[in-house]
Amino acid sequence: MGKRLWVERNKDGSWDAFSDDGAHIKFGHGKGVFTPGDLMKIALAGCAALSSQFAIEHTLGEGNGAKVVVDGTYDADHDAYINFNEQLVVDAVDAGLSDEDAEKLKERIVRHVDKGCTVKHTYVQETPVRMDVTIRH
């Protein structure tokens, strides 16, 4: 069983998400908060960033990383995203990489993300969701 997560509603209509180990994020609808759809995209971008980190730091040095931008196509008729587009950009201008070295880094990043990104693995397959509802009274 993974880390236990839960959400609680705030009086202002926003929500807070918590984990057993102390993580916290605010979400909801409106200005200044992430929507659940945003959180899906953040999960995908964050997974690619963490999965690619070793390959990037190995080539460019510790503390270097990628900027990962994710957008998606929303299908209002089905209230679902039908695809996500992910752009991973590594600033290696100061590293003096040859074209060959840049291509090798790109290939390593793709391999690391393809191997280690649980979120991407989950999104590319059909993932059933079971929901139980309990009314405490």
C-alpha positions in Angstrom: 0.0 0.0 0.0 1.3 3.4 -0.9 1.4 6.6 1.0 -2.0 7.6 2.5 -3.4 10.8 1.0 -6.6 12.7 1.8 -8.3 16.0 1.0 -10.4 18.3 3.2 -12.6 21.2 2.2 -11.9 24.7 3.5 -14.6 27.3 4.5 -13.5 29.5 1.4 -14.4 26.6 -1.0 -10.9 25.6 -1.7 -9.4 22.2 -0.7 -6.2 21.1 1.0 -4.5 17.8 0.1 -2.4 16.1 2.8 -0.1 13.1 3.2 0.9 11.0 6.2 4.4 12.4 5.8 3.5 16.1 6.0 3.1 17.1 2.3 0.4 19.7 1.6 -1.0 21.4 -1.5 -4.0 23.7 -1.9 -6.4 23.1 -4.9 -9.9 23.9 -6.1 -11.5 26.2 -8.7 -10.6 29.8 -9.1 -7.7 32.2 -9.0 -4.5 31.1 -7.1 -5.3 27.4 -6.8 -4.6 24.4 -9.0 -7.5 22.5 -10.4 -7.5 18.7 -10.3 -6.8 18.7 -14.0 -3.8 21.0 -13.3 -2.6 18.5 -10.7 -2.7 15.7 -13.3 -0.4 17.7 -15.5 1.8 18.7 -12.6 2.1 15.0 -11.7 3.2 14.1 -15.3 5.7 17.0 -15.5 7.1 16.3 -12.0 7.5 12.6 -12.8 9.5 13.5 -16.0 11.6 16.0 -14.1 12.5 13.5 -11.4 13.0 10.6 -13.8 15.3 12.7 -16.0 17.3 14.3 -13.2 20.1 11.6 -12.9 20.8 11.7 -16.7 21.0 15.5 -16.7 23.1 15.8 -13.6 25.4 13.1 -14.8 26.1 15.0 -18.0 25.8 18.7 -16.8 26.6 18.5 -13.1 24.7 18.5 -9.9 21.9 21.0 -9.5 21.1 21.0 -13.2 17.7 19.9 -14.4 15.0 20.4 -17.0 12.0 22.7 -17.3 9.0 20.5 -18.1 5.9 22.0 -19.6 2.7 19.9 -20.0 -0.5 20.9 -21.6 -3.4 18.7 -22.7 -6.4 18.5 -25.0 -9.6 18.6 -23.0 -12.7 16.9 -24.4 -15.7 18.7 -22.8 -18.2 16.1 -24.2 -16.5 13.4 -22.2 -15.1 15.6 -19.4 -11.7 14.1 -19.9 -8.3 14.8 -21.3 -7.7 12.9 -24.5 -4.0 13.5 -24.6 -1.1 15.3 -22.9 1.8 17.1 -24.6 5.0 17.2 -22.7 8.0 19.4 -23.5 11.2 18.8 -21.6 13.8 21.5 -22.1 17.4 21.3 -20.8 19.5 24.4 -20.8 22.9 23.1 -21.7 24.2 26.2 -23.5 27.1 26.7 -21.0 28.1 23.1 -21.2 29.6 23.2 -24.6 28.1 19.9 -25.7 28.7 18.7 -29.2 25.7 17.7 -31.4 26.6 14.1 -30.7 26.7 14.6 -26.9 23.5 16.5 -27.0 21.8 13.7 -28.9 23.2 11.1 -26.4 21.8 13.2 -23.5 18.4 13.4 -25.2 18.4 9.6 -25.7 19.4 9.0 -22.0 16.6 11.3 -20.8 14.0 9.6 -22.9 15.2 6.2 -21.6 15.1 7.3 -18.0 11.6 8.8 -18.3 10.3 5.8 -20.2 11.7 3.5 -17.6 11.0 5.4 -14.4 8.0 7.6 -14.7 5.1 5.9 -13.0 2.7 8.7 -13.9 3.4 8.3 -17.6 3.1 4.5 -17.3 -0.3 5.0 -15.6 -1.6 7.5 -18.1 -0.7 5.5 -21.2 -2.8 2.5 -20.1 -6.4 2.2 -19.1 -6.4 2.6 -15.4 -9.6 1.5 -13.6 -10.7 3.6 -10.5 -12.8 2.0 -7.8 -14.7 4.4 -5.6 -16.5 3.6 -2.3 -18.8 6.2 -0.7 -19.4 6.1 3.1 -21.9 8.4 4.7 -21.1 8.8 8.4 -24.2 9.7 10.4 
